[in-house]
Amino acid sequence: MKKLIFSALAVALILGSCSSDNDESNNTPTIATGEITGDITTAKTYPLGNYTIKGTVRVKSGASLRIAAGSTITADVANGADALVIENGAQLFLEGTAALPIVFTELSKVPGSWGGIILYGNAPIVGANSVTSATSEDGNQLPYGGTNDMHNGGILKYVRVEYAGKKLTDNTSEMNGFSFYSVGSGTVLENLVAYKGADDGFEFYGGTVSAKNLISYGNFDDSFDWQDGWKGQENTNWYAYQLNTGNFGMEVECKSVNNSFFPKVSNITLKRAAGTVTEGGTSAAEYDAIQFKKEGNGEFSNILISGYTTSGATAVRIQDANTNTNQVNGGKIKILNVKIMDAATTNYAGIGTTFTVAFGAANFTNSTTATGASLTSGAWSIVDGVNLIQ
């Protein structure tokens, strides 16, 4: 409730400064309340308010959902499988601001209490065995994959998702803060926060969408993850802060299909707080900053890496021999201008002694001046008084 009250006061001040009317009843906006539930089959708009989300809300093809800046939407683990699912052909418009973000949270504040935001499209994918369509792993069993590079799933700006990562309908599929299934480049993703979820902060399942100004904070699995041939080209300012529990800062894979998709991300900060252990316990070797496996590739530049100091950890881990042969030796993984803050963290390594990783001199470059992500703080990046940009 405190987040909503702050938003309402901010709006009231803005409105008040633009009016000569001294009647407070005319200047103070109405704060709506109510439930968001069931299937949405038309264009639906929710004004500034404090809402509860109950059950799996599905925005169906041809419909749209719009929620006003400054609104708070609260899930409740007691309801069961709460989630917001935007099906292929539907659109989601969440246009918050730095001062008035749209916040999705959960009553108990326990990671893994709801399913987060799940957006589907019909942009291309390349799944296992080079298939061009697949079935979602979120428990919803929905198809994804298509031919529309420019798919437009709407606009998400200044949106924060807290305490997501719940196991949905099949009781085994864990969801992320944000899940993007074959989402196209016509979709706008900017200034998004995934906060203390029980799985990945952000995961891309194929598609062509790009994302700017992302914060993944305190998520149990990987901060950023993708598969199915995701090839976003205009990604920038990705910031991860892992604490208490966390696996890879970035996990990169492509379903064991040798490819040339080459996603690009610039300005990356990956930080790991002291004492952070992997989700599988201290024995699980998922403590590296960036992992490439199953033919994952891409170009990554201006990278700052800090805190990945567990014994044996490395900045870049190549998980299998095929990825090493086809992607590293083939010049399709580029790690450019990386600054590693810890002497104990090596540049890169493979698994065991079955293959040797050796990046070409032009494909892995160290830097003393790399700055990583550049983000401007505001209400969108502050939770319970803590600035997430550490």
Summary of the structure (lengths in Angstrom):
residues: 390
radius of gyration: 20.9
end to end distance: 25.3
largest distance: 76.1
contacts: 1476
relative contact order: 0.09
helix: 9%
strand: 39%
